[in-house]
Amino acid sequence: MAVAQEELYSNKIFLNAALPLIKVIANDVPSLKKKFEHAHAIIQISALNPDCEEGKVGMHFVVNCGEWLVHPCLDTTPGHSEIQFGSIEALNKFFKGDIPGAIKVGGVPKIRPGKAPGVFVSFVAALLKMANVLGATEPPEAEEDKALMVKCMFYLLTSGISQLNKMGHPEIHEWTSKSPDRVYALAVNDHPEVSAYIRIKAGKSRAGRGEYKRAMPFFTLRFDSFDSALGILLGTLDMLEATKSGKLIMDGGPEFGAQFGGFLLTIGDLAK
């Protein structure tokens, strides 16, 4: 049976937008960063899919003494570490927090520690931390934890839009195909290190981390603090009230903000 399109969209977001955030988590959390200082490993996450030529889809990391490379494709190196799900639906359910549902549709994931079992254990710790950050329903207390959560969510949302555009998502691809060269950004006042953007032009898109410095973004969705950003991202703060009170600032036409915001919600819905 062919995989439903919505499942394919969600799978693309998890493999190419969410899972790469493990690199961010491993670099930004001191206790985790220390675990990878002398690590050497290739770690893959995959899901069986009989509809594709390789028989499965996936992505992998190459870790070398704290340096991470993220590859949105399968690895063929013998002895690599791997978490393999029984189906695309199982992978999606697992990362949405529905572990019983994942086992029901795909069985227990196959785990291969590979040639570096110690590194694999540390990787799982980073994976669980990422899941906690993206699956949180309330903001953390510590300011550095708030910054990490906002950063990860910004990266996920902008990368997710770009990934769906590359897949030909009807509404998103129509938006990019009719657009001149424009940059849409997410930012927090006084924290340039916590920002992200997506550049679109004539059907093409590219997500980026940090500030876009080549020119002023065409539109920026800006927050006055991490608390305000998390209030909107977690759905606990009313957007209209936040705009009136100055907690949410739209640098650009509100009509463009509504459209951009709608696509951010699309990504959020597919990742839940």
Summary of the structure (lengths in Angstrom):
residues: 272
radius of gyration: 18.7
end to end distance: 23.5
largest distance: 56.9
contacts: 873
relative contact order: 0.12
helix: 47%
strand: 22%
